[in-house]
């Protein structure tokens, strides 16, 4: 295991950073996973206007979710979200970042 993989594992295992969730492939079986939530706001330029929006992004370990796809669901603390857009993998290919919207 690389130093990066060990560090990612420690971050996801940390109870102050990682959270338990359930990943459900569209039409598939629920799988328990650990996530790191990133509930950052974004500002998008649209012509001369700037639009502020709340976003919900989470990180998933590639070892737990090999290929997340739009339409798959993630349940976090009783709330259900759908993956929207294409997931993005980090440089080390260890973590997926996915954008979510309420289901």
Residue pairs with C-beta under 8 A, 6 or more apart in sequence:
1 9
2 92
4 92
4 94
5 92
5 94
8 61
8 92
8 94
8 95
9 61
11 17
11 18
11 36
12 18
12 34
12 35
12 36
12 59
12 61
13 34
17 36
18 34
18 35
18 36
19 34
19 35
19 36
19 37
19 76
19 77
20 32
20 33
20 34
20 35
21 32
21 33
21 34
21 35
21 58
21 74
21 75
21 76
22 30
22 31
22 32
22 33
22 74
22 75
23 30
23 31
23 32
23 33
23 60
23 64
23 65
23 68
23 72
23 73
23 74
24 30
24 31
24 72
24 73
24 74
24 75
25 31
25 69
25 72
26 69
26 71
26 72
26 73
30 75
31 64
31 65
33 60
33 61
33 64
33 65
33 74
34 61
34 64
35 58
35 59
35 60
35 74
35 76
36 58
36 59
37 56
37 57
37 58
37 76
38 56
38 57
38 58
38 59
38 97
39 54
39 55
39 56
39 57
40 55
40 57
41 52
41 53
41 54
41 55
42 52
42 53
42 55
43 50
43 51
43 52
44 50
44 51
44 53
45 51
55 99
56 81
56 99
56 100
56 101
57 97
57 98
57 99
57 100
58 74
58 76
58 97
58 98
58 100
59 95
59 96
59 97
59 98
60 68
60 87
60 95
60 96
60 98
61 94
61 95
61 96
62 89
62 93
62 94
62 95
62 96
63 94
65 96
68 83
68 87
68 96
68 98
69 83
69 87
70 82
70 83
70 84
70 85
70 86
71 82
71 83
72 82
72 83
73 80
73 81
73 82
73 83
73 103
74 80
74 81
74 83
74 98
74 100
75 81
79 102
80 102
80 103
81 100
81 101
81 102
81 103
82 100
82 101
82 102
82 103
83 98
83 99
83 100
84 99
84 100
84 101
85 98
85 99
87 96
87 97
87 98
88 96
88 97
88 98
89 95
89 96
89 97
90 96
90 97
